[in-house]
Amino acid sequence: MSPRKLVHKLHLYGGLAVLIPLMLIMVTGAILLFDDEIDRALNPELFYVSPQRSPLPLSELMASVRVYRPDLAVRVVTLPVSADRALKLHSTDGIDMFVDPYTGDLLGQRSRARSFVGIITNLHMYFLLGEAWAVAAGTVALLAVGMGLTGIFLWWPRGRLSRALRLPLRGPPRAFIYNAHRTIGFYVSAILILVGITGASIAFPSQRRAIIEGLTGERFSTVPPILGRGGQGSTDLDAILAAARHAVPHAIPRQIRLQQGGLAPVRVRARGPGDPFVNGWTMIYLHPTSHRVLSVEEPTSAGRIMESWLLHLHLGYWGGIWGEGGSIATRLIWLASMIAALGVTFTGPAIWWIKRRSRRSNLKAARQRHSARSLARP
C-alpha cells in the first residue's frame, strides 16, 4: 500500500469514526463563541439594571442577599462590567444570584448548569456525561487535528497550485461535492488544526502545563497554601477589593473567589490593559482576614502568555478587545470557519457514500454481464 493510500484510509475511517462527536463539538462551539451575548439576550432581567449615582458596598449587598438566603455560602463574586450590569454571586451549591448593585435587590437566581448556555457548554466539553468525559472531548479534538493534517496531505496538488486553490462551480453534483470538500477543506484546515490543538490543551490541563514548562523552562507558581484553621466569616470583601486595587492599580478587578476550607487565600481576578479576556489573567492572592497581599501573578512571562493565548485563540478572543467577550470581528471569522468546517465534515461521508454506491452498482452490473455471457454460451 502506497503512503498516499494509507493516509487516505486514515483520513476516511478516522473521519467516519469521529463524525458525530466532531459535528456536535463544532455546532456547540459555534454557539459558544457568543455565549455571553446569547445569555444576556435570553435573560435581560437578570443582567441589566438602571444605573444610579453610586453602587452600595459589597458588605451591604451581601447582607441584603442573606435576607433571602440566610445560609448563603458564596464561592465567587463577579463584579459588574459596566454601570448597567448586575452583580453576580455564585454559591457553593451551584446557584447564581443576580443582585442590583445600587439597591441590593435580588433580581433572580438560577442554576447556570440548567440554563441554555450552561447546557450547551456541558454538551461541548463533556457530552452531557460529566466532567470525566473531558478526556473524550479532548481526544476528538486531537483526532480533528489529525484530520486536518491528513486532509492537507491529500489536497496537496501534483500539478499547478493555483488550480488546486480554485473551486470549480461547473460540472455534475458528484464532482462539485468532491471539489468543495477538497478545496474548502484546505482553507479551513489551518483553523481546524488550531482550534483542535487549543481545545485539547483545555481538556488536558496537566499535560498542557507540563509541555509549556518544558518549552519555556519556567514553572508555574502554585496557589498559596491554607494559612490556618477557621472560617471565612471575618472576610471583608470591600477591604479585599481595596487591597487588590492598591496592589495592581493598572488592572480592573473582575472576580473575587473565596476559597473554601480554613483560612484559605482569597483570589481576586483582574483585567489588565489590552487583556482580551473579559475576566482578565491577573491573579492577586490575599489573606482572608488581614487582607495582606500574598502573591500576584500577571501574564507577563512566556509561559503565562502562552497559556492565556491558548484560550484566546480557541475562543476567538484575539484581534482586539472590541466587545465584552473579545473581538466581534475575529469571533465572526471563527464562526464562518466553523460553518465551513461543518460543510466539509458533512461532505466527507457523502463522498464515501456516493463512491460506495457507485462501486456496488458497478459490481452488480459486472455480475449481470458475466451472467449474461454465461447464459449466452452454447
N, C-alpha and C positions, 0 to 999 in steps of 0.2 A: 504494500500500500504506500503510495506516494505521500510526502508530508502534507501536500495540499488537500488530498482526500481525507487524511487523518484529521486535519484542522476543520475541514468541512463537517465531518461526523461529530466532532466535539462541539462545534457551533450549533449544529442541528439538534442533537439529542440533549445538549445542555440547555438550549432554549426551550425545548419541549418540557424538560423536567421542571424548570422554574417558571413556566409561563404564567400560571395562576397567581402564585405569591408575588411575582415580579410586577404584574399588572396591578395587583392590589396595592403594593407599596407605591407605585408611580401615581396611581389615582389619588390615594390619600395624601401623598407627598405634595401633589399639585394643589390640593385644597389647603394644606397646612402652610403653604407659602404665605397665605393671607389669613392665618388663624386668628390673629388679634382683631383684624378688621371685621371678619365674619362674626366673631364672638360679640363684639360691640354692636354690630348691626342687628343681631338676633336678640340681644338683651340690653337695649339702651337704658332701661330703667335702673339697671344695676351699675352702670359705668359712668353715667353723666349726672352732674349736679349743677345747680345755679351758683356761679361764683359770687362770693361776698367779700367783705373787707379783708379779713384775715382768718386762717383756719385755727381751730382750737388746738391746744397742746395735746400730744399723744396720750398723756396720762388721763386727761379728761375724756378723750374719745374712748379709751379702753374702759373707763369707769361707766360710761353711758352704755356700751355694748354689754357689759356684765349685768346690766339691769335685765336684759333679755336672756342672757345665758350666764348665770352665776358661776357655773362650773367651767367656764371657758378657759382652755389652755392654748395659748397662741404659739404657733411654731414660726410663722413668717408674717411680717408686716410689710406690705407693698405700698410705697408712698405714691401719691398722685403724680402723674407725669405732666399734668397741666392744671390750670386753675379750675377747669370744668370737669375734672375727673374725681371719682370716689376713691377713698382709701380702702384697701382690701386686706382682710385678716384671714390667714389660713390656719385653721385649728389643727390640733394633733389628731383629731378624728376624721380629717379629710374634708371638712366643710369650709367653704369660702364665704366670708361675710363682707358685705359691701356697706361702707359707712360714709355718710355725708361729713366731710372734714370740717364743715363750718357750723353744723348744728349737732352733730353726734347721732343723728337719726340712723337707724338701721334700714338701709334701702332694700335689703333682701339677702337671702343666703341660699346656697346650693352646694351640691357635690360636683366639683368640676369633672370627676370621672364619669358622671352620668349626663353631662352636657354634650351637645353636638360635637364641639371641638374636642372635648375630652375623649369621646368615643372614637373619633377619627384618629386622634393621637395614639390611643391604645391599639387601634387596628393597624396603624402604620408601624409601630415599634414592637408590638407583642402579638399581633394577630388575634387580639381579644382573649389570649390564653394565659396571661400572667407575665410578670417581668422575666421569668426564667426563659421565655421564648425570644428574648432579645438576641440570643445566640443564633436562632433560626433566621431572624431578620438580617442579622449581620452576615450570615453565610450566603443568603440570597444576594445581598449587596456585593459580596466578593465574586459570586458567580456572574453577576451583571458586568463586573469589570472584565472577567474572562470573555464574556460575550462581546464586549466592545473591542477588546484586543484581537480576538479571532475574526471579528467582522472586518476590521481594518485590513488584516492579513488577506482575507478572501476578496476584499474590494480592490486591493492594490492592482492597478492595471498593468498588463503586459505590453500595452502599446502606448498611445498618446494619453498623457494625464488629463489634458483639457477635455477630452471626450468623456472620460470617466466622471468628471465633475458636473456634467450636464445631465439633466433628467429628460429623456425623450418623452414627449407627450403623445406622439402618434404611435400607432400600432395596435395590435389586439390587446384585450384586457389582461390576458395572462402575462404578456411581455411588459405591460405597464406596471403591474403589481411587482414583478421581479425587479425591474429597474428602480421603482420607488423604494423598495426595501433596500436595495444596494446603495443607491445614491443618498437618500435621506439618512439611511443608517450611518453612512460615513460622516455626514455633517453633525449628527447628534452624538456620535460615539465618544468624542472627547468629553462632552458634558456628562454622558452616562458613566464614563470611567471615573471622572472627578467626583460625581455625586455618590457613586458606589464606594470609592475609597473613603471619602469623608463619612458616609453613612456607617461603614464598617468600623471606622475609628470611634464613632459614638457608641456602637453596640459592644465594642470590646475596649473599655476604658483602660484596663490594666495593661493590655498589650500596647495600646496607643502610647501611654506614658513611658513604657519600657523602651519603645522604639525611639521616641523623642529624646529620652535621656541618653540613649546610645548614640544618636546623631549629634546632639549638642554637647554632650559631656557634663551636663548640669543635672542636678537632682531637684525635683520639685519639693518645696518646703511643705511640711505637714501642718495640719491644724493644731494649735497649741493644746496641750492635754487638759483634762479636767483638773481644776485648781483646788478642789476640796469637796467636802460634803455640804449639802444644804440645798434649798430650793431656789427658784427664780423669783420669788415674791418681792425681793428687795430691788429688783432691776428697774431703774428709772429710764424709760425709753427716751425721754427728752434729753436727759444728760448723755445717754449713749449717742444720740444723734448729734448733739453739740460737740462731743469729743471727736467723733468721726469727721465732722466738717473741719474741725481745727487741725486734725492730723493730716488730712489730704484736702486742702482748700480748693484745689483746681478740679475736683471731682464732685459730682452731684449724687448724694445718697439716694438709692432707689429701693433697697430692701434691707430689713433688719431680720436676721434669723436667730431665734432663741434656741440654743441647744438644750436638749432635754437630759436630765440626769446630773445632780450635784451642781457645783459651781462651774459649769462648762462655759467656755468663752462665748460671747455674743459676736456674730459675724454681720458686719454691715457691708453690703454690696453697693458700689458706686460706679457711676458712668463718667469716664474722663473725656477730655476734649478729643473729638474725632473718633470716638469709640462707636462703631456701627451697631453694637448690641444694645437694645433698649435698657437692659438692667445693668450693663457695664461689666467690666472684668477686674475692676479694682476691689480687692478684698481687705477689709480692716477688721482685725480681731481685737476685742476689748474685754476687760474683766467685767463680769455682770454686776458687781456691786460697787467697786471703786471707780469703774469706768475708765480705767487706765488702758492705754493702747498697748496691746501685747505684740502685735506684728502687723505689717502692711505688705500686701502682695499686689504689685502693679504689673500689667502686661508689657514689660519693657525688655525682659530677657528673651533670647532667641527661642527658648523652649516654650515660654508663656505665649509669645506671639504666634508660634507655630500651632500650639494647641487651640488658641482662640480662633485662628483663621480656619482651622478645620471645620469648626461650627459655622463660621461666617460663610464659607464657600458652600457648605451643604444647604444652608437656608436662604442663600441669595442675599446676604447682608453686606456684600461687598459693593463697591462702586459709589460710595457716598452715604450720607445719613439722612436722605430725604425720606420722610415717612417714619412713623413710630417703630415699625418692625423692620427697619432697614430700607435701602433704596427701592422705591417702587419700580424704577426702570429695570434694575437688574433682576428683581423678582419676576417681572413680566418676561424677561428673556428666559429665565429658568422655566416659567410656566409654558412658554411656547416650545421649549426644548422637550419638556415632559410630554406635551401633547404629540409632538412629532415622534418621540420615542415610543409612545403607546401605539402609534400607527405602525412603526417598524416592528414592534413586538407582535402586533396582530397579523401583519402581512407575512411574517416568517412561517408560522404554522399554515397560513393559507397557501403559500408556495409549496410547502411539503405536501399538503393535502391534494393540490392540483397535480403535482408530479406523481403522487401515489395513485390517484385515479387514472392518470394517463398511462402509467405502467401497467396497471391492471387491465385497462381497455386494450392496450397493445398486446398483452399476453393472451387475453381472451380471443382477440382477432387472430393471432398466430395459431392458437389451438384450433380454431374453427377452420382456418385454411389448411392446417395439417390434416384435420378430419376429412375435409372435402377431397383433398388429394388422395387420401387412403381409400375413400369410397369410390373414387374415380378409377382406381387401378383395377385391371381385369383379374 
